[in-house]
Amino acid sequence: MVDFGAPWCPPCKVLLPLLEELHQEYGDTVSILKVNCDELPELAAEAGVMSMPTVIVFKEGQPMEKLVGLRPKSAYQGVLNKYVLTPSIL
């Protein structure tokens, strides 16, 4: 799971604690990476990021789903549950 955002982006700041909760729930089953679009604009463009935050879920190196804009935690869980084992706390 890759989070494309920027430090100055208010919705991106709201997303950070949600991602931390997901990391705690899914543990080593899911890797969560953060990309600062200001520092790596080429990478953001290559991923087709048009607005922030954008979260892309990858499986075996291939993009599976893209969530644009801030979504409720359940939206991220739903996408992750499609592609990985269920979280250890369920």
C-alpha positions as CSV (number, residue, x, y, z in Angstrom):
1,M,0.0,0.0,0.0
2,V,1.5,3.3,-1.1
3,D,0.2,6.6,0.3
4,F,1.0,9.6,-2.0
5,G,0.7,12.9,-0.2
6,A,2.5,16.0,1.1
7,P,3.2,17.4,4.5
8,W,1.2,20.6,3.8
9,C,-2.0,18.6,2.7
10,P,-4.7,18.7,5.4
11,P,-6.4,15.5,4.3
12,C,-3.1,13.8,4.1
13,K,-2.4,14.6,7.8
14,V,-5.8,13.1,8.7
15,L,-4.9,9.9,6.8
16,L,-1.7,9.3,8.7
17,P,-3.3,8.0,11.9
18,L,-5.6,5.8,9.9
19,L,-2.6,4.3,8.1
20,E,-0.9,3.7,11.5
21,E,-4.0,1.9,12.7
22,L,-4.1,-0.3,9.6
23,H,-0.4,-1.1,10.1
24,Q,-1.1,-2.2,13.7
25,E,-4.1,-4.3,12.5
26,Y,-2.4,-6.0,9.5
27,G,1.1,-6.2,10.9
28,D,3.7,-7.6,8.6
29,T,1.0,-8.8,6.2
30,V,0.8,-5.3,4.6
31,S,3.6,-2.9,3.9
32,I,2.6,0.8,4.0
33,L,4.9,3.2,2.2
34,K,4.6,7.0,2.1
35,V,5.6,9.0,-0.9
36,N,6.0,12.8,-0.5
37,C,4.8,14.1,-3.9
38,D,6.7,17.3,-3.5
39,E,10.0,15.4,-3.2
40,L,9.2,12.7,-5.8
41,P,6.9,14.3,-8.4
42,E,8.2,12.0,-11.1
43,L,7.1,8.9,-9.1
44,A,3.7,10.5,-8.4
45,A,3.2,11.2,-12.1
46,E,4.3,7.7,-13.0
47,A,1.6,6.4,-10.6
48,G,-1.0,8.6,-12.2
49,V,-1.5,10.7,-9.0
50,M,-3.7,13.7,-9.8
51,S,-4.7,14.7,-6.3
52,M,-3.7,14.0,-2.7
53,P,-4.0,11.9,-0.8
54,T,-4.0,9.0,-3.2
55,V,-3.5,5.4,-1.9
56,I,-2.6,2.7,-4.3
57,V,-2.8,-1.0,-3.2
58,F,-0.2,-3.2,-5.0
59,K,-0.1,-7.0,-5.0
60,E,3.1,-8.6,-6.3
61,G,4.3,-5.3,-7.7
62,Q,1.1,-4.6,-9.7
63,P,-1.3,-1.8,-8.9
64,M,-4.6,-3.4,-7.9
65,E,-6.8,-0.4,-6.7
66,K,-6.4,3.3,-6.3
67,L,-8.3,5.3,-3.7
68,V,-8.3,9.0,-4.4
69,G,-9.0,11.5,-1.7
70,L,-9.5,10.9,2.0
71,R,-11.8,7.9,2.7
72,P,-13.1,6.3,5.8
73,K,-10.9,3.6,7.4
74,S,-13.4,0.9,6.3
75,A,-12.7,1.8,2.7
76,Y,-9.0,1.0,3.0
77,Q,-9.8,-2.2,5.0
78,G,-12.2,-3.3,2.3
79,V,-9.6,-3.0,-0.4
80,L,-6.9,-4.6,1.7
81,N,-9.2,-7.5,2.6
82,K,-9.6,-8.3,-1.1
83,Y,-5.9,-8.8,-1.6
84,V,-4.4,-10.0,1.7
85,L,-5.3,-12.2,4.6
86,T,-7.7,-10.8,7.1
87,P,-6.2,-8.7,9.9
88,S,-4.9,-10.6,12.9
89,I,-7.4,-8.9,15.3
90,L,-10.5,-10.1,13.4
